[in-house]
Amino acid sequence: PIIAVNVDWARIQCCNHARASDCRSSCVQLYSGIISSSSWQTLQLDCIHRPSESSLITCLNDVSSPCKLGCSGLHFCSNFNNRPSQTFRQCTTSADHMAKNDYYTWANYRRINHPLATVFIKNVQTCHPELWKALACIIHVQPCNPVTHSTQICREDCLRLLGDCNNSTYSTTAICDIITPAASNVNCLSLSQFTKPSKTSEYQVALVTNPCDPNPCKSGFLCSINHLCRHGDLACSHYICQPGCSVGDGPSLLYPRGSRIRVPVELLSTEDDCFGFFNCTTPLPGESEVENVPGTSPPPPTIHCEQQLHCPRGHDDVYPHLAHFEPDDCNFCTCYYGRIKCTNLTCQSTAIAGSSTYLNCDCPRVHQPVCTTDGHTLPNSCTAVCLEYKREEYKIGDCNTFDPCSGHGCDEGSRCMPNRRVCLQGNAGECSQHTCEPLLQLCNSVPDPVCDASNRQHSTLCNFLRTSEDYGYHGYCRDDCSRVKGRPVCGVNGETFETFCHAESVHIAVDYREPCKAVPGSGPEGSCADVVCPSLSHSDCIGVKSWSSCCTKCGGHVSILMDEESLEINSNALGQGVISSVDIIGRLRHYITSLQCDLYGFVEADQSLSVLILPVINASAPVVIEVCNQEAVKLATLINNRAPLLASDPYLSHLIAARAQVSRFQSTAQTVDNVGGVASPNSSAHQSGLSLLMFVSITFLFVFVFFGFLF
């Protein structure tokens, strides 16, 4: 039988994650609008039990039940409570009840039914009861491995549990070979960490808040964190609701209403990866929320297709599409549609003292900044030449020292405003550093605070434009950022800002509190030696930093590779000029769910993206730092997994690989639970192996049991 339904634009993105052609075909048929009994059976009863298809399953799970930080309110699974820096898919009352029911079912019937075998076991209430209870809770609450987002338990736990409690004719090794393959001790979940309550106190947990979980907005609206509230302003709402539209079956994937989205097309007619760009709108009853889909009117825009080509590795070997690898001690690479993309850093083992910046350029480490036409401040002209800028494409001086409105008049009835940004390579068009804002417009009440150059506050940019004051920065005025008390600072991107308020208003973290003077490097005598770094937000913290900065921070750092070819395609599809660093950082901030953490970022000189996720002011407790760490790891994992939410966004889909680094504490006395794990190129997002007894339900007209034991 064949059933016609609407296309699930969210889950159909996962079909390209399938390794086997029959699994890809079944997935495409299932989510493209036609359900056949054969495609249903192939996906549900076969593909989801193949160790090689874990990437497909993880992708589908990321659509239905994304990994979220923190868990509380559970009773049977109370050991899962008070873990603010760990992610879970189903921390719900119903999951708690189902875990309890499964545990006592095992105890009463002493058997477990797996699709491949029925396993008889001893009484779980006398044979490692704490491990069986932890297992039942893992199955339903579904803690996520931070690196892979899978819920794979460790093979050693399987061998121990069934080695002592197996009461069937099957050997323990044979059962564990099916459930937890030999390689599943890497990036796995240990049962022992959930056999005892969390060490994190309720007081510490209360220091971290997630205003958008659960979603306080009405159905069909997106929730995002509002970081504009002043400290102690209890009347200010910490979240913002924005009209959205769904691109999937249900509200699992919401985008801002009117967005341009990138979705796979022609999946039934080609083995290539083909994508089109469509408008996400609010439909009338019975209509799709995605406009300009093939087969509708008006006709769709140009379709772009690419083959999943391998990359040459040498000695007749290849890197498969989306493989991550490290060519040396400090760089990482990925193979993307036959193109190898890498960071371009000089490792400490190869650096020469007195020369070579953080880039692979044979340049002196001297701070004599130049500003390029695409808005990038580089350490010196030698670096600009190394990066193949022509002489007419850069000028001497820090980009912040130039007035972007000088020589750029606006039409009558509008006012010139600075719009400093770095335009990314692969874009076509001028990288304007200013905008012309209309003066005759009605001002709304949505908070958009602006501080003018005289340190006077304006509630919105619209209200500021009606004055004759000079522009200062976006945000609330601070006395220590005034012309009298403010002091210049060096941003982590190597640019000097008038004050730290000016830096943070454009989401650039401060490196040190004086004008930039150093060029960081990997040699034994870096020019950062003369820099006085500010104190870390916690004295026991061992921090992280970007390659272009001198000072470490307590929090997480993510290096992200971008694909220039995809960037150009996306830029043209958006039809709004170039894509800039401001666009990308603004979108990535929506993925930070903890109020106490914020995201800062910039484009490195090698065209990789550098992102810092740090505690906000007045939030420096170890538990907050650890949550910011895990926000960084979560973001890197979403990028490495090609999660549909990012892959559908034309501003983010060209982010193709990421590596996270997190701060840690010197003292072992810190009482913050952490699963650990750092997303890195060595930690492939495509982990093989089935999760022991894992039960995952994905709703699409029916309830799918994707893998694990059925009860």
Secondary structure, 3 states (H helix, E strand, C coil): CEEECCCCCCHHHHHHHCCCHHHHHHHHHHHCCEEEHHHHHHHHHHHHHCHHHHHHHHHHHHHHCCCEECCCCCCCCHHHCCCCCCEECCCCHHHHHHHHHHHHHHHHHCEEEECCEEEEECCCCCCCHHHHHHHHHHHHHCECCCCCCCCCECHHHHHHHHHHHECCCCCHHHHHHHHCCCCCCCCCECHHHHCCCCCCCHHHHCCCCCCCCCCCCCCCEEEEECCCCCCCCCCCCCEEEEEEEECCCCCCCEEECCCEEEEECCCCCCCCEEEEEEEECCCCCCCCCEECCCCCCCCCCCCEEECCCCEEEECCEEECCCCEECCCCCCCEEEECCEEEECCECCCCCCCCCECCCECCCCECCCCCEEECCCCEECCHHHHHHCCCCHHHEEECCHHHCCCCCCCCCCCCEEEEECCCCECCCCCCCCCCEEEEECCCCCCCCCCCEEECCCCEECCHHHHHCCCCCEEEECCCCHHHCCCCCCCEEECCCCEECCHHHHHHCCCCEEECCCCCCCCCCCCCCHHHHCCCCCCCCCCEECECCCCCCCCECCEEEEEEECHHHHHHHHHHHCCCCCEHHHHHHHHHHHCCCCCEEEEEEECCCCCEEEEEEECCCCCCHHHHHHHHHHHHHHHHHHHCCCHHHHCCCCCCCEEEEEEEECEECCCCCCCCCCCCCCCCCCCCCCCCCCCCCCCEEECCCEEECCCCEC
